[in-house]
Amino acid sequence: MTSPIAYFNGELLPLDRIRISPLDRGFIFGDGVYEVVPAYGGKLLRAREHFKRLQRSMDEIALANPHAVDGWIAEVGRLLAHHPGDQAVYIQVTRGVPPKRDHVIPKGLTPTVFMMASPLPTPSREMVEKGVACVTAKDFRWEKCHIKSTSLLGNVLARQISADAGATETILFRDGFLTEAAASNVFIVKDGVVACAPQDNHILLGITYELLTDLARAGKVRYEIRPVAEAEVRSADEIWLTSSTKEVLAVTTLDGKPVGSGVPGPAFRRMHALFQDYKARLAAAPATA
Ligand SMILES: Cc1ncc(COP(=O)(O)O)c(C=O)c1O
């Protein structure tokens, strides 16, 4: 099988030909940031928002951005020319390759930029129609979860808790309040009102989260952005996960107990329809970013 075309520091080449130095600070320290941008029929979903978030992540770690938003969109376009169909574009920028290993951030390094595209793993029909299982855990990650950092050990260990339990996600609580899940944002619904956690340093501000709140506003769905107590999650009528690859998914069991009536609820079905409609309009729109 031929290796797919990937992007490395401005060059397009087969993935299996890319070589990264072991001294790269991304490898040694996880000193880097990343993005995952979904592309539907070659059109990037909320490209500007993704690249603005990348800029915010880079600002937080004082990493110079090699491209402006339009430059990123153009570079992704070069990669996507080799990947037709719906794709997930993974973009990683690390601080680069210093002469030696030292925690202190060296000046003047050239960042390493890596991108790859793979078929977008959208949820199966069964997942959408039946919902998914989640478990819960204490949020043991750090205080800078708003940075989309490649240092993902906390998220990896959190996600593994659900993988070991045969569940789709691990929903996290910090000091008695909902934060997010290992690789998704979380919404709850009670008496027809949607609620999600505030956009602070304890969660990643998901592009899908923002899109959902925009769609809710436009669709006149009532929602609140506020601290959500653990007890509210456990007694919610509905729970949803959102992310670029999960879109919006209903959680129908939490720690083995049914959520609400145990099937995807009416608010989920409405939101899912609004999301699919948004995607269809994006795919049909002219090819501009
Ligand atoms: C920890 C975490 N929260 C939330 C999200 C959802 O973000 P987005 O909607 O931008 O994919 C992700 C996505 O991977 C994530 O890793």
The ligand as a MOL file (V3000), in Angstrom:
LIG
                    3D

  0  0  0     0  0            999 V3000
M  V30 BEGIN CTAB
M  V30 COUNTS 16 16 0 0 0
M  V30 BEGIN ATOM
M  V30 1 C -10.1480 17.9880 25.4340 0
M  V30 2 C -11.0080 18.3560 24.2890 0
M  V30 3 N -12.1110 19.0970 24.5170 0
M  V30 4 C -12.9420 19.4360 23.5060 0
M  V30 5 C -12.6940 19.0360 22.1990 0
M  V30 6 C -13.6310 19.4340 21.0980 0
M  V30 7 O -13.0520 20.4300 20.2860 0
M  V30 8 P -13.4800 20.6220 18.7760 0
M  V30 9 O -14.9620 20.7930 18.7730 0
M  V30 10 O -12.7750 21.8580 18.3520 0
M  V30 11 O -13.0510 19.4100 18.0390 0
M  V30 12 C -11.5530 18.2860 21.9140 0
M  V30 13 C -11.2650 17.8690 20.5390 0
M  V30 14 O -10.4180 17.0820 20.2530 0
M  V30 15 C -10.6880 17.9420 22.9850 0
M  V30 16 O -9.5800 17.2080 22.7420 0
M  V30 END ATOM
M  V30 BEGIN BOND
M  V30 1 1 1 2
M  V30 2 1 2 3
M  V30 3 2 2 15
M  V30 4 2 3 4
M  V30 5 1 4 5
M  V30 6 1 5 6
M  V30 7 2 5 12
M  V30 8 1 6 7
M  V30 9 1 7 8
M  V30 10 2 8 9
M  V30 11 1 8 10
M  V30 12 1 8 11
M  V30 13 1 12 13
M  V30 14 1 12 15
M  V30 15 2 13 14
M  V30 16 1 15 16
M  V30 END BOND
M  V30 END CTAB
M  END
